[in-house]
Amino acid sequence: MLAPTEAVPLSHAVGRICAAPAVSCPPAVPIAVAGERIDASAVALFAHYGIDKIAVVK
């Protein structure tokens, strides 16, 4: 929760740890929550909803 974070493009997010949930618009279920490892299926969903950057743990 208090770890340093950085915003990265989706192409660099696979395998990284999500630092903050990202959703297309509320109310929505987050694709990945803080602390969860981002996989290829999550990246595909982020792209589908127009999210191009995500906050990850440094």
PDB file with SEQRES, HELIX, SHEET and CRYST1 records, atoms N, CA, C and O in Angstrom:
SEQRES   1 A   58  MET LEU ALA PRO THR GLU ALA VAL PRO LEU SER HIS ALA          
SEQRES   2 A   58  VAL GLY ARG ILE CYS ALA ALA PRO ALA VAL SER CYS PRO          
SEQRES   3 A   58  PRO ALA VAL PRO ILE ALA VAL ALA GLY GLU ARG ILE ASP          
SEQRES   4 A   58  ALA SER ALA VAL ALA LEU PHE ALA HIS TYR GLY ILE ASP          
SEQRES   5 A   58  LYS ILE ALA VAL VAL LYS                                      
HELIX    1 AA1 LEU A   10  HIS A   12  5                                   3    
HELIX    2 AA2 ALA A   40  HIS A   48  1                                   9    
SHEET    1 AA1 2 THR A   5  PRO A   9  0                                        
SHEET    2 AA1 2 LYS A  53  VAL A  57 -1                                        
CRYST1    1.000    1.000    1.000  90.00  90.00  90.00 P 1           1          
ATOM      1  N   MET A   1       0.809  -1.184   0.000  1.00  0.00           N  
ATOM      2  CA  MET A   1       0.000   0.000   0.000  1.00  0.00           C  
ATOM      3  C   MET A   1       0.862   1.261   0.000  1.00  0.00           C  
ATOM      4  O   MET A   1       0.482   2.259  -0.612  1.00  0.00           O  
ATOM      5  N   LEU A   2       1.981   1.238   0.653  1.00  0.00           N  
ATOM      6  CA  LEU A   2       2.825   2.426   0.725  1.00  0.00           C  
ATOM      7  C   LEU A   2       4.047   2.333  -0.177  1.00  0.00           C  
ATOM      8  O   LEU A   2       4.933   3.185  -0.107  1.00  0.00           O  
ATOM      9  N   ALA A   3       4.105   1.323  -1.013  1.00  0.00           N  
ATOM     10  CA  ALA A   3       5.247   1.143  -1.914  1.00  0.00           C  
ATOM     11  C   ALA A   3       5.273   2.231  -2.978  1.00  0.00           C  
ATOM     12  O   ALA A   3       4.221   2.736  -3.370  1.00  0.00           O  
ATOM     13  N   PRO A   4       6.457   2.598  -3.450  1.00  0.00           N  
ATOM     14  CA  PRO A   4       6.547   3.556  -4.558  1.00  0.00           C  
ATOM     15  C   PRO A   4       5.874   2.982  -5.804  1.00  0.00           C  
ATOM     16  O   PRO A   4       5.928   1.777  -6.050  1.00  0.00           O  
ATOM     17  N   THR A   5       5.248   3.846  -6.575  1.00  0.00           N  
ATOM     18  CA  THR A   5       4.540   3.400  -7.779  1.00  0.00           C  
ATOM     19  C   THR A   5       5.010   4.181  -8.995  1.00  0.00           C  
ATOM     20  O   THR A   5       5.670   5.214  -8.882  1.00  0.00           O  
ATOM     21  N   GLU A   6       4.650   3.659 -10.155  1.00  0.00           N  
ATOM     22  CA  GLU A   6       4.893   4.348 -11.413  1.00  0.00           C  
ATOM     23  C   GLU A   6       3.790   3.970 -12.381  1.00  0.00           C  
ATOM     24  O   GLU A   6       3.219   2.884 -12.280  1.00  0.00           O  
ATOM     25  N   ALA A   7       3.485   4.852 -13.315  1.00  0.00           N  
ATOM     26  CA  ALA A   7       2.505   4.559 -14.357  1.00  0.00           C  
ATOM     27  C   ALA A   7       3.256   4.027 -15.571  1.00  0.00           C  
ATOM     28  O   ALA A   7       4.222   4.633 -16.035  1.00  0.00           O  
ATOM     29  N   VAL A   8       2.799   2.891 -16.074  1.00  0.00           N  
ATOM     30  CA  VAL A   8       3.449   2.287 -17.234  1.00  0.00           C  
ATOM     31  C   VAL A   8       2.404   2.011 -18.308  1.00  0.00           C  
ATOM     32  O   VAL A   8       1.225   1.832 -18.003  1.00  0.00           O  
ATOM     33  N   PRO A   9       2.841   1.977 -19.572  1.00  0.00           N  
ATOM     34  CA  PRO A   9       1.919   1.592 -20.639  1.00  0.00           C  
ATOM     35  C   PRO A   9       1.555   0.114 -20.491  1.00  0.00           C  
ATOM     36  O   PRO A   9       2.310  -0.666 -19.910  1.00  0.00           O  
ATOM     37  N   LEU A  10       0.409  -0.254 -21.013  1.00  0.00           N  
ATOM     38  CA  LEU A  10      -0.040  -1.648 -20.878  1.00  0.00           C  
ATOM     39  C   LEU A  10       0.974  -2.644 -21.408  1.00  0.00           C  
ATOM     40  O   LEU A  10       1.091  -3.749 -20.878  1.00  0.00           O  
ATOM     41  N   SER A  11       1.705  -2.270 -22.443  1.00  0.00           N  
ATOM     42  CA  SER A  11       2.674  -3.205 -23.029  1.00  0.00           C  
ATOM     43  C   SER A  11       3.788  -3.583 -22.050  1.00  0.00           C  
ATOM     44  O   SER A  11       4.489  -4.571 -22.266  1.00  0.00           O  
ATOM     45  N   HIS A  12       3.957  -2.808 -20.980  1.00  0.00           N  
ATOM     46  CA  HIS A  12       4.983  -3.094 -19.979  1.00  0.00           C  
ATOM     47  C   HIS A  12       4.390  -3.564 -18.652  1.00  0.00           C  
ATOM     48  O   HIS A  12       5.111  -3.671 -17.659  1.00  0.00           O  
ATOM     49  N   ALA A  13       3.096  -3.843 -18.623  1.00  0.00           N  
ATOM     50  CA  ALA A  13       2.432  -4.147 -17.355  1.00  0.00           C  
ATOM     51  C   ALA A  13       2.357  -5.644 -17.020  1.00  0.00           C  
ATOM     52  O   ALA A  13       2.179  -5.998 -15.854  1.00  0.00           O  
ATOM     53  N   VAL A  14       2.487  -6.513 -18.001  1.00  0.00           N  
ATOM     54  CA  VAL A  14       2.361  -7.948 -17.733  1.00  0.00           C  
ATOM     55  C   VAL A  14       3.437  -8.403 -16.753  1.00  0.00           C  
ATOM     56  O   VAL A  14       4.626  -8.153 -16.950  1.00  0.00           O  
ATOM     57  N   GLY A  15       2.998  -9.072 -15.700  1.00  0.00           N  
ATOM     58  CA  GLY A  15       3.914  -9.576 -14.688  1.00  0.00           C  
ATOM     59  C   GLY A  15       4.177  -8.601 -13.560  1.00  0.00           C  
ATOM     60  O   GLY A  15       4.770  -8.984 -12.552  1.00  0.00           O  
ATOM     61  N   ARG A  16       3.755  -7.352 -13.695  1.00  0.00           N  
ATOM     62  CA  ARG A  16       3.965  -6.337 -12.661  1.00  0.00           C  
ATOM     63  C   ARG A  16       2.829  -6.412 -11.641  1.00  0.00           C  
ATOM     64  O   ARG A  16       1.797  -7.033 -11.893  1.00  0.00           O  
ATOM     65  N   ILE A  17       3.028  -5.778 -10.498  1.00  0.00           N  
ATOM     66  CA  ILE A  17       2.036  -5.764  -9.424  1.00  0.00           C  
ATOM     67  C   ILE A  17       1.223  -4.477  -9.524  1.00  0.00           C  
ATOM     68  O   ILE A  17       1.783  -3.381  -9.542  1.00  0.00           O  
ATOM     69  N   CYS A  18      -0.090  -4.616  -9.587  1.00  0.00           N  
ATOM     70  CA  CYS A  18      -0.990  -3.467  -9.667  1.00  0.00           C  
ATOM     71  C   CYS A  18      -0.879  -2.640  -8.387  1.00  0.00           C  
ATOM     72  O   CYS A  18      -0.884  -3.193  -7.287  1.00  0.00           O  
ATOM     73  N   ALA A  19      -0.781  -1.318  -8.528  1.00  0.00           N  
ATOM     74  CA  ALA A  19      -0.661  -0.433  -7.375  1.00  0.00           C  
ATOM     75  C   ALA A  19      -1.988   0.237  -7.027  1.00  0.00           C  
ATOM     76  O   ALA A  19      -2.184   0.681  -5.896  1.00  0.00           O  
ATOM     77  N   ALA A  20      -2.892   0.310  -7.992  1.00  0.00           N  
ATOM     78  CA  ALA A  20      -4.190   0.943  -7.762  1.00  0.00           C  
ATOM     79  C   ALA A  20      -5.190   0.372  -8.761  1.00  0.00           C  
ATOM     80  O   ALA A  20      -4.838   0.123  -9.914  1.00  0.00           O  
ATOM     81  N   PRO A  21      -6.419   0.164  -8.336  1.00  0.00           N  
ATOM     82  CA  PRO A  21      -7.404  -0.374  -9.276  1.00  0.00           C  
ATOM     83  C   PRO A  21      -7.695   0.635 -10.385  1.00  0.00           C  
ATOM     84  O   PRO A  21      -7.715   1.843 -10.149  1.00  0.00           O  
ATOM     85  N   ALA A  22      -7.917   0.131 -11.579  1.00  0.00           N  
ATOM     86  CA  ALA A  22      -8.285   0.983 -12.708  1.00  0.00           C  
ATOM     87  C   ALA A  22      -9.568   0.415 -13.310  1.00  0.00           C  
ATOM     88  O   ALA A  22      -9.651  -0.774 -13.616  1.00  0.00           O  
ATOM     89  N   VAL A  23     -10.543   1.263 -13.472  1.00  0.00           N  
ATOM     90  CA  VAL A  23     -11.820   0.848 -14.061  1.00  0.00           C  
ATOM     91  C   VAL A  23     -12.186   1.837 -15.147  1.00  0.00           C  
ATOM     92  O   VAL A  23     -11.730   2.980 -15.141  1.00  0.00           O  
ATOM     93  N   SER A  24     -13.021   1.385 -16.092  1.00  0.00           N  
ATOM     94  CA  SER A  24     -13.378   2.256 -17.200  1.00  0.00           C  
ATOM     95  C   SER A  24     -14.265   3.407 -16.744  1.00  0.00           C  
ATOM     96  O   SER A  24     -14.062   4.546 -17.164  1.00  0.00           O  
ATOM     97  N   CYS A  25     -15.229   3.129 -15.903  1.00  0.00           N  
ATOM     98  CA  CYS A  25     -16.067   4.185 -15.327  1.00  0.00           C  
ATOM     99  C   CYS A  25     -16.886   3.577 -14.194  1.00  0.00           C  
ATOM    100  O   CYS A  25     -17.341   2.439 -14.307  1.00  0.00           O  
ATOM    101  N   PRO A  26     -17.078   4.314 -13.109  1.00  0.00           N  
ATOM    102  CA  PRO A  26     -17.867   3.779 -12.006  1.00  0.00           C  
ATOM    103  C   PRO A  26     -19.348   3.779 -12.362  1.00  0.00           C  
ATOM    104  O   PRO A  26     -19.751   4.609 -13.177  1.00  0.00           O  
ATOM    105  N   PRO A  27     -20.150   2.943 -11.831  1.00  0.00           N  
ATOM    106  CA  PRO A  27     -19.726   1.837 -10.976  1.00  0.00           C  
ATOM    107  C   PRO A  27     -19.260   0.667 -11.835  1.00  0.00           C  
ATOM    108  O   PRO A  27     -19.950   0.264 -12.772  1.00  0.00           O  
ATOM    109  N   ALA A  28     -18.123   0.139 -11.525  1.00  0.00           N  
ATOM    110  CA  ALA A  28     -17.559  -0.965 -12.296  1.00  0.00           C  
ATOM    111  C   ALA A  28     -16.732  -1.849 -11.377  1.00  0.00           C  
ATOM    112  O   ALA A  28     -16.279  -1.416 -10.317  1.00  0.00           O  
ATOM    113  N   VAL A  29     -16.545  -3.073 -11.790  1.00  0.00           N  
ATOM    114  CA  VAL A  29     -15.705  -4.006 -11.060  1.00  0.00           C  
ATOM    115  C   VAL A  29     -14.281  -3.834 -11.575  1.00  0.00           C  
ATOM    116  O   VAL A  29     -14.062  -3.897 -12.784  1.00  0.00           O  
ATOM    117  N   PRO A  30     -13.300  -3.619 -10.689  1.00  0.00           N  
ATOM    118  CA  PRO A  30     -11.921  -3.441 -11.155  1.00  0.00           C  
ATOM    119  C   PRO A  30     -11.407  -4.691 -11.871  1.00  0.00           C  
ATOM    120  O   PRO A  30     -11.720  -5.815 -11.481  1.00  0.00           O  
ATOM    121  N   ILE A  31     -10.633  -4.484 -12.902  1.00  0.00           N  
ATOM    122  CA  ILE A  31     -10.019  -5.596 -13.625  1.00  0.00           C  
ATOM    123  C   ILE A  31      -8.917  -6.212 -12.782  1.00  0.00           C  
ATOM    124  O   ILE A  31      -8.776  -7.434 -12.726  1.00  0.00           O  
ATOM    125  N   ALA A  32      -8.141  -5.369 -12.131  1.00  0.00           N  
ATOM    126  CA  ALA A  32      -7.089  -5.814 -11.214  1.00  0.00           C  
ATOM    127  C   ALA A  32      -7.123  -4.881 -10.008  1.00  0.00           C  
ATOM    128  O   ALA A  32      -7.356  -3.681 -10.153  1.00  0.00           O  
ATOM    129  N   VAL A  33      -6.895  -5.423  -8.836  1.00  0.00           N  
ATOM    130  CA  VAL A  33      -6.879  -4.621  -7.618  1.00  0.00           C  
ATOM    131  C   VAL A  33      -5.447  -4.489  -7.117  1.00  0.00           C  
ATOM    132  O   VAL A  33      -4.564  -5.243  -7.527  1.00  0.00           O  
ATOM    133  N   ALA A  34      -5.225  -3.533  -6.236  1.00  0.00           N  
ATOM    134  CA  ALA A  34      -3.891  -3.308  -5.696  1.00  0.00           C  
ATOM    135  C   ALA A  34      -3.344  -4.587  -5.076  1.00  0.00           C  
ATOM    136  O   ALA A  34      -4.033  -5.252  -4.301  1.00  0.00           O  
ATOM    137  N   GLY A  35      -2.101  -4.931  -5.420  1.00  0.00           N  
ATOM    138  CA  GLY A  35      -1.457  -6.126  -4.906  1.00  0.00           C  
ATOM    139  C   GLY A  35      -1.573  -7.328  -5.814  1.00  0.00           C  
ATOM    140  O   GLY A  35      -0.922  -8.346  -5.577  1.00  0.00           O  
ATOM    141  N   GLU A  36      -2.384  -7.233  -6.841  1.00  0.00           N  
ATOM    142  CA  GLU A  36      -2.592  -8.356  -7.761  1.00  0.00           C  
ATOM    143  C   GLU A  36      -1.596  -8.287  -8.916  1.00  0.00           C  
ATOM    144  O   GLU A  36      -1.322  -7.210  -9.447  1.00  0.00           O  
ATOM    145  N   ARG A  37      -1.053  -9.450  -9.304  1.00  0.00           N  
ATOM    146  CA  ARG A  37      -0.140  -9.499 -10.449  1.00  0.00           C  
ATOM    147  C   ARG A  37      -0.968  -9.380 -11.728  1.00  0.00           C  
ATOM    148  O   ARG A  37      -1.982 -10.060 -11.891  1.00  0.00           O  
ATOM    149  N   ILE A  38      -0.525  -8.514 -12.622  1.00  0.00           N  
ATOM    150  CA  ILE A  38      -1.236  -8.258 -13.875  1.00  0.00           C  
ATOM    151  C   ILE A  38      -0.817  -9.298 -14.898  1.00  0.00           C  
ATOM    152  O   ILE A  38       0.372  -9.489 -15.154  1.00  0.00           O  
ATOM    153  N   ASP A  39      -1.811  -9.975 -15.487  1.00  0.00           N  
ATOM    154  CA  ASP A  39      -1.510 -10.979 -16.507  1.00  0.00           C  
ATOM    155  C   ASP A  39      -2.015 -10.501 -17.871  1.00  0.00           C  
ATOM    156  O   ASP A  39      -2.604  -9.426 -17.986  1.00  0.00           O  
ATOM    157  N   ALA A  40      -1.774 -11.315 -18.896  1.00  0.00           N  
ATOM    158  CA  ALA A  40      -2.126 -10.933 -20.263  1.00  0.00           C  
ATOM    159  C   ALA A  40      -3.628 -10.742 -20.436  1.00  0.00           C  
ATOM    160  O   ALA A  40      -4.050  -9.872 -21.197  1.00  0.00           O  
ATOM    161  N   SER A  41      -4.439 -11.532 -19.751  1.00  0.00           N  
ATOM    162  CA  SER A  41      -5.896 -11.386 -19.898  1.00  0.00           C  
ATOM    163  C   SER A  41      -6.367 -10.062 -19.291  1.00  0.00           C  
ATOM    164  O   SER A  41      -7.288  -9.439 -19.818  1.00  0.00           O  
ATOM    165  N   ALA A  42      -5.746  -9.624 -18.190  1.00  0.00           N  
ATOM    166  CA  ALA A  42      -6.093  -8.329 -17.594  1.00  0.00           C  
ATOM    167  C   ALA A  42      -5.697  -7.201 -18.544  1.00  0.00           C  
ATOM    168  O   ALA A  42      -6.449  -6.241 -18.708  1.00  0.00           O  
ATOM    169  N   VAL A  43      -4.523  -7.309 -19.171  1.00  0.00           N  
ATOM    170  CA  VAL A  43      -4.074  -6.293 -20.119  1.00  0.00           C  
ATOM    171  C   VAL A  43      -5.054  -6.199 -21.289  1.00  0.00           C  
ATOM    172  O   VAL A  43      -5.372  -5.099 -21.740  1.00  0.00           O  
ATOM    173  N   ALA A  44      -5.529  -7.331 -21.777  1.00  0.00           N  
ATOM    174  CA  ALA A  44      -6.498  -7.327 -22.881  1.00  0.00           C  
ATOM    175  C   ALA A  44      -7.782  -6.609 -22.473  1.00  0.00           C  
ATOM    176  O   ALA A  44      -8.353  -5.859 -23.266  1.00  0.00           O  
ATOM    177  N   LEU A  45      -8.235  -6.833 -21.249  1.00  0.00           N  
ATOM    178  CA  LEU A  45      -9.442  -6.152 -20.774  1.00  0.00           C  
ATOM    179  C   LEU A  45      -9.212  -4.653 -20.607  1.00  0.00           C  
ATOM    180  O   LEU A  45     -10.072  -3.852 -20.973  1.00  0.00           O  
ATOM    181  N   PHE A  46      -8.063  -4.267 -20.058  1.00  0.00           N  
ATOM    182  CA  PHE A  46      -7.746  -2.838 -19.941  1.00  0.00           C  
ATOM    183  C   PHE A  46      -7.797  -2.187 -21.325  1.00  0.00           C  
ATOM    184  O   PHE A  46      -8.390  -1.120 -21.482  1.00  0.00           O  
ATOM    185  N   ALA A  47      -7.187  -2.811 -22.314  1.00  0.00           N  
ATOM    186  CA  ALA A  47      -7.164  -2.266 -23.670  1.00  0.00           C  
ATOM    187  C   ALA A  47      -8.582  -2.159 -24.231  1.00  0.00           C  
ATOM    188  O   ALA A  47      -8.925  -1.169 -24.878  1.00  0.00           O  
ATOM    189  N   HIS A  48      -9.399  -3.175 -23.985  1.00  0.00           N  
ATOM    190  CA  HIS A  48     -10.783  -3.179 -24.471  1.00  0.00           C  
ATOM    191  C   HIS A  48     -11.557  -1.976 -23.937  1.00  0.00           C  
ATOM    192  O   HIS A  48     -12.375  -1.395 -24.651  1.00  0.00           O  
ATOM    193  N   TYR A  49     -11.303  -1.606 -22.697  1.00  0.00           N  
ATOM    194  CA  TYR A  49     -12.019  -0.493 -22.079  1.00  0.00           C  
ATOM    195  C   TYR A  49     -11.304   0.853 -22.239  1.00  0.00           C  
ATOM    196  O   TYR A  49     -11.703   1.841 -21.623  1.00  0.00           O  
ATOM    197  N   GLY A  50     -10.262   0.895 -23.054  1.00  0.00           N  
ATOM    198  CA  GLY A  50      -9.613   2.157 -23.366  1.00  0.00           C  
ATOM    199  C   GLY A  50      -8.626   2.653 -22.324  1.00  0.00           C  
ATOM    200  O   GLY A  50      -8.243   3.823 -22.340  1.00  0.00           O  
ATOM    201  N   ILE A  51      -8.213   1.785 -21.425  1.00  0.00           N  
ATOM    202  CA  ILE A  51      -7.215   2.154 -20.423  1.00  0.00           C  
ATOM    203  C   ILE A  51      -5.847   1.840 -21.025  1.00  0.00           C  
ATOM    204  O   ILE A  51      -5.562   0.687 -21.351  1.00  0.00           O  
ATOM    205  N   ASP A  52      -5.001   2.860 -21.173  1.00  0.00           N  
ATOM    206  CA  ASP A  52      -3.708   2.631 -21.838  1.00  0.00           C  
ATOM    207  C   ASP A  52      -2.503   2.678 -20.906  1.00  0.00           C  
ATOM    208  O   ASP A  52      -1.400   2.292 -21.295  1.00  0.00           O  
ATOM    209  N   LYS A  53      -2.709   3.155 -19.664  1.00  0.00           N  
ATOM    210  CA  LYS A  53      -1.638   3.169 -18.665  1.00  0.00           C  
ATOM    211  C   LYS A  53      -2.209   2.655 -17.353  1.00  0.00           C  
ATOM    212  O   LYS A  53      -3.402   2.790 -17.077  1.00  0.00           O  
ATOM    213  N   ILE A  54      -1.326   2.059 -16.546  1.00  0.00           N  
ATOM    214  CA  ILE A  54      -1.760   1.541 -15.247  1.00  0.00           C  
ATOM    215  C   ILE A  54      -0.659   1.793 -14.214  1.00  0.00           C  
ATOM    216  O   ILE A  54       0.530   1.760 -14.530  1.00  0.00           O  
ATOM    217  N   ALA A  55      -1.075   2.039 -13.001  1.00  0.00           N  
ATOM    218  CA  ALA A  55      -0.129   2.254 -11.895  1.00  0.00           C  
ATOM    219  C   ALA A  55       0.337   0.897 -11.374  1.00  0.00           C  
ATOM    220  O   ALA A  55      -0.471   0.031 -11.037  1.00  0.00           O  
ATOM    221  N   VAL A  56       1.651   0.732 -11.316  1.00  0.00           N  
ATOM    222  CA  VAL A  56       2.238  -0.507 -10.811  1.00  0.00           C  
ATOM    223  C   VAL A  56       3.271  -0.181  -9.741  1.00  0.00           C  
ATOM    224  O   VAL A  56       3.742   0.952  -9.646  1.00  0.00           O  
ATOM    225  N   VAL A  57       3.616  -1.178  -8.941  1.00  0.00           N  
ATOM    226  CA  VAL A  57       4.642  -1.022  -7.912  1.00  0.00           C  
ATOM    227  C   VAL A  57       5.996  -0.967  -8.615  1.00  0.00           C  
ATOM    228  O   VAL A  57       6.262  -1.755  -9.522  1.00  0.00           O  
ATOM    229  N   LYS A  58       6.848  -0.034  -8.192  1.00  0.00           N  
ATOM    230  CA  LYS A  58       8.193   0.078  -8.788  1.00  0.00           C  
ATOM    231  C   LYS A  58       9.030  -1.122  -8.440  1.00  0.00           C  
ATOM    232  O   LYS A  58      10.188  -1.206  -8.850  1.00  0.00           O  
TER     233      LYS A  58                                                      
END                                                                             
